[in-house]
Amino acid sequence: MAKKIRVAILLFVLLTVAVGTWQARVRISSWKRALNVVVFPVNADGTGETEAYIRSLDDESFDSIRTFVRNEARHYGISLLNPVDIFIGPKVGAMPPTAPVGGSAPRVMLWSLQLRFWAWRHGEHPILKPDVRIYALLYHPSTTQRLGHSVGLQKGLIGLAKLFAVPHMTAENNIVITHELLHTLGATDKYDLSNNQPVYPSGYAEPDIEPLYPQQFAEIMGARIAVSNDMSVAPRTLDAVLVGPETAREIGWR
């Protein structure tokens, strides 16, 4: 009986979250008001260095994201003064459920449900109600030299951004956060998963320029700047990134 009650409660919570998410997605796709995005830091390696970096973060740490979204939205005719308001949230003391590697569809679906339940438990802001929750999983380079893949889920409007906890990486961290944010809004990856190269033409910021190479900007969902047919480099700041037409269409800007 106790197990049935727990399952019933879980299903009720997931149904409530699903209804709320559907309502949020309808509201978001209209772009009639600013989108409240909250970044919840997580000390993913448990170090004092990462804890110190988390304490240094505030709302202004994400100014480049606000500016990027505002400028790109205006390019596509979105008239909102600030399409995205982004805030720092309380530190989360628990790690999210681990995504299955190469898992079957049922396992991925189960993980998605577990993640949405976890976010429901660890996604409160003291002042506002988040439309999108981005969990910044922070690691200090002294413990982690290579980060795993970040994830953005449209179902649930949840992003998991794996980031380095050092000040000189904040600008690049904001690129990752923006990429995952746009995933939650419906944007798809535009790079080849086998080699991380941007896919032509949708993954190129300026696919029609001549000569085609080197590109000067990265398309946000293409992730990298193509400098030749088979080589690309990572942008260092959002000043070197654009939103391409296909991404704009996916998130409701066209």
C-alpha positions as CSV (number, residue, x, y, z in Angstrom):
1,M,0.0,0.0,0.0
2,A,2.8,2.4,0.9
3,K,4.5,1.8,-2.4
4,K,1.2,2.5,-4.3
5,I,0.8,5.8,-2.4
6,R,4.4,6.8,-3.3
7,V,3.7,6.0,-6.9
8,A,0.4,7.9,-6.9
9,I,2.1,11.0,-5.3
10,L,4.9,10.8,-7.9
11,L,2.4,10.6,-10.8
12,F,0.4,13.5,-9.4
13,V,3.6,15.7,-9.1
14,L,4.7,14.8,-12.6
15,L,1.2,15.6,-13.9
16,T,1.3,18.9,-12.2
17,V,4.7,19.7,-13.6
18,A,3.7,18.6,-17.1
19,V,0.6,20.9,-17.1
20,G,2.7,23.8,-15.8
21,T,5.4,23.1,-18.4
22,W,2.8,23.0,-21.2
23,Q,1.4,26.3,-20.1
24,A,4.8,27.9,-19.8
25,R,5.8,26.6,-23.3
26,V,2.7,28.2,-24.8
27,R,3.4,31.5,-23.0
28,I,7.1,31.4,-24.0
29,S,6.5,30.7,-27.6
30,S,4.4,33.9,-27.9
31,W,7.3,36.1,-26.7
32,K,4.8,38.6,-25.2
33,R,6.7,39.0,-21.9
34,A,10.2,38.5,-20.5
35,L,11.2,35.0,-19.8
36,N,12.4,34.4,-16.2
37,V,15.5,32.2,-16.3
38,V,17.1,31.1,-13.0
39,V,20.6,29.6,-12.8
40,F,21.0,27.4,-9.8
41,P,24.7,26.7,-9.0
42,V,25.7,23.2,-7.9
43,N,29.1,22.5,-6.3
44,A,29.6,19.4,-8.4
45,D,33.1,18.5,-7.2
46,G,32.7,19.6,-3.5
47,T,35.8,21.7,-3.4
48,G,36.4,24.9,-1.6
49,E,37.6,26.6,-4.8
50,T,34.3,25.8,-6.5
51,E,32.4,27.0,-3.4
52,A,34.3,30.3,-3.6
53,Y,33.5,30.7,-7.2
54,I,29.8,30.1,-6.5
55,R,29.8,32.8,-3.8
56,S,31.2,35.3,-6.4
57,L,28.3,34.8,-8.8
58,D,25.4,37.3,-8.9
59,D,22.7,38.4,-11.4
60,E,25.3,40.6,-13.2
61,S,27.4,37.5,-14.0
62,F,24.9,36.8,-16.7
63,D,24.7,40.2,-18.3
64,S,26.3,39.0,-21.5
65,I,23.4,36.5,-21.9
66,R,20.8,39.2,-21.5
67,T,22.5,41.4,-24.0
68,F,23.0,38.6,-26.5
69,V,19.4,37.5,-26.5
70,R,18.1,41.0,-26.6
71,N,20.3,41.9,-29.7
72,E,19.5,38.7,-31.5
73,A,15.8,38.9,-30.8
74,R,15.7,42.4,-32.2
75,H,17.3,41.2,-35.4
76,Y,14.3,38.9,-35.9
77,G,11.7,41.6,-35.0
78,I,11.0,40.7,-31.4
79,S,10.0,44.0,-29.7
80,L,10.4,43.1,-26.1
81,L,12.9,45.3,-24.3
82,N,14.4,42.3,-22.5
83,P,13.2,39.0,-23.9
84,V,15.1,37.2,-21.1
85,D,15.6,38.1,-17.5
86,I,18.2,35.9,-15.9
87,F,18.9,35.5,-12.2
88,I,21.2,33.6,-9.9
89,G,19.2,31.1,-7.7
90,P,20.1,29.5,-4.4
91,K,22.8,27.0,-4.4
92,V,21.5,23.4,-4.8
93,G,23.1,20.9,-2.5
94,A,22.2,17.7,-4.4
95,M,23.4,16.4,-7.7
96,P,20.8,15.6,-10.4
97,P,20.2,12.1,-11.6
98,T,22.8,10.9,-14.0
99,A,21.8,10.6,-17.6
100,P,22.1,7.1,-19.1
101,V,25.0,6.8,-21.6
102,G,23.8,5.1,-24.7
103,G,20.6,4.1,-22.9
104,S,17.4,2.7,-24.5
105,A,14.5,5.0,-25.1
106,P,12.6,3.7,-22.0
107,R,15.7,4.4,-19.8
108,V,16.1,7.9,-21.2
109,M,12.4,8.6,-20.6
110,L,12.7,7.4,-17.0
111,W,15.7,9.6,-16.5
112,S,13.8,12.6,-17.9
113,L,11.0,12.0,-15.5
114,Q,13.4,11.6,-12.6
115,L,15.2,14.8,-13.6
116,R,11.9,16.7,-13.7
117,F,10.9,15.4,-10.3
118,W,14.4,16.4,-9.0
119,A,14.1,19.9,-10.4
120,W,10.7,20.3,-8.9
121,R,12.3,19.6,-5.5
122,H,15.3,21.8,-6.1
123,G,14.0,24.7,-8.2
124,E,12.5,27.3,-6.0
125,H,13.5,31.0,-6.1
126,P,12.7,33.2,-3.1
127,I,11.2,36.0,-5.1
128,L,10.0,34.9,-8.6
129,K,8.7,31.8,-10.4
130,P,11.2,30.5,-12.9
131,D,10.1,29.8,-16.5
132,V,13.3,28.0,-17.2
133,R,15.7,26.4,-14.7
134,I,19.4,26.0,-15.6
135,Y,21.5,24.0,-13.2
136,A,25.1,25.1,-13.4
137,L,27.2,22.0,-12.5
138,L,30.5,23.6,-11.5
139,Y,33.9,21.9,-11.4
140,H,37.3,23.4,-10.6
141,P,40.0,22.6,-13.2
142,S,42.1,21.1,-10.4
143,T,39.7,18.2,-10.1
144,T,38.2,18.0,-13.6
145,Q,40.1,18.8,-16.8
146,R,37.4,17.7,-19.3
147,L,33.7,18.3,-18.8
148,G,31.0,15.9,-20.0
149,H,28.0,16.9,-22.2
150,S,25.6,19.5,-21.0
151,V,21.9,18.9,-21.6
152,G,18.8,21.1,-22.3
153,L,15.3,19.6,-22.1
154,Q,12.3,21.2,-23.7
155,K,10.0,18.9,-21.7
156,G,10.4,20.4,-18.3
157,L,12.3,23.5,-19.4
158,I,15.4,22.3,-17.6
159,G,19.0,22.7,-18.5
160,L,22.1,21.0,-17.0
161,A,25.2,23.1,-17.9
162,K,28.6,21.6,-17.0
163,L,31.0,24.5,-16.4
164,F,34.4,25.4,-15.0
165,A,34.4,27.2,-11.7
166,V,37.1,29.8,-12.5
167,P,36.5,33.5,-13.2
168,H,38.3,33.6,-16.5
169,M,35.9,31.0,-17.9
170,T,32.7,32.9,-17.0
171,A,32.3,34.3,-20.5
172,E,32.6,30.8,-22.1
173,N,30.3,29.4,-19.4
174,N,27.7,31.9,-20.5
175,I,27.9,30.5,-24.0
176,V,27.1,27.0,-22.7
177,I,24.3,28.3,-20.6
178,T,22.8,30.1,-23.6
179,H,23.1,27.0,-25.8
180,E,21.2,24.9,-23.2
181,L,18.7,27.7,-22.6
182,L,17.8,27.6,-26.3
183,H,17.5,23.9,-26.2
184,T,14.8,24.2,-23.5
185,L,13.0,26.6,-25.9
186,G,13.0,24.1,-28.8
187,A,16.3,24.7,-30.6
188,T,18.1,21.7,-31.9
189,D,21.9,21.0,-32.1
190,K,23.4,22.0,-35.4
191,Y,26.8,20.3,-35.2
192,D,27.9,16.8,-36.1
193,L,28.0,14.7,-32.8
194,S,30.7,12.5,-34.2
195,N,33.3,15.3,-34.6
196,N,31.7,18.4,-33.1
197,Q,32.0,20.3,-36.4
198,P,29.1,22.7,-37.2
199,V,26.8,21.4,-39.9
200,Y,26.5,23.4,-43.1
201,P,24.4,25.5,-43.6
202,S,22.3,25.6,-40.5
203,G,25.3,25.4,-38.1
204,Y,27.1,28.3,-39.8
205,A,26.5,31.9,-38.6
206,E,27.0,33.3,-42.1
207,P,26.5,30.4,-44.6
208,D,26.1,32.7,-47.6
209,I,29.3,34.8,-47.4
210,E,32.0,34.5,-50.0
211,P,34.6,33.2,-49.4
212,L,32.8,30.9,-47.0
213,Y,35.9,30.4,-44.8
214,P,36.9,31.4,-42.3
215,Q,33.7,32.2,-40.7
216,Q,33.8,35.1,-38.2
217,F,31.1,34.0,-35.9
218,A,29.6,30.8,-34.4
219,E,25.9,29.9,-34.7
220,I,24.7,29.4,-31.2
221,M,23.5,25.8,-31.8
222,G,26.4,25.0,-34.2
223,A,28.6,25.8,-31.2
224,R,31.8,26.5,-33.1
225,I,33.3,28.9,-35.6
226,A,34.1,27.0,-38.9
227,V,37.5,28.1,-40.2
228,S,37.7,25.5,-42.9
229,N,35.7,22.6,-44.3
230,D,36.9,20.3,-41.5
231,M,38.2,22.6,-38.8
232,S,36.5,24.9,-36.3
233,V,37.3,26.8,-33.1
234,A,35.3,27.5,-30.0
235,P,34.1,31.1,-29.5
236,R,35.4,32.8,-26.4
237,T,32.5,35.2,-25.7
238,L,28.9,35.7,-26.9
239,D,30.2,38.6,-28.9
240,A,31.4,36.0,-31.4
241,V,28.0,34.2,-31.6
242,L,24.8,34.7,-33.6
243,V,21.4,33.0,-33.8
244,G,20.8,31.6,-37.3
245,P,17.5,31.6,-39.1
246,E,16.6,27.9,-38.4
247,T,17.3,28.3,-34.7
248,A,15.2,31.5,-34.7
249,R,12.3,29.6,-36.3
250,E,12.6,26.8,-33.7
251,I,12.3,29.1,-30.7
252,G,9.4,31.2,-32.2
253,W,11.3,34.2,-33.5
254,R,10.2,33.7,-37.1
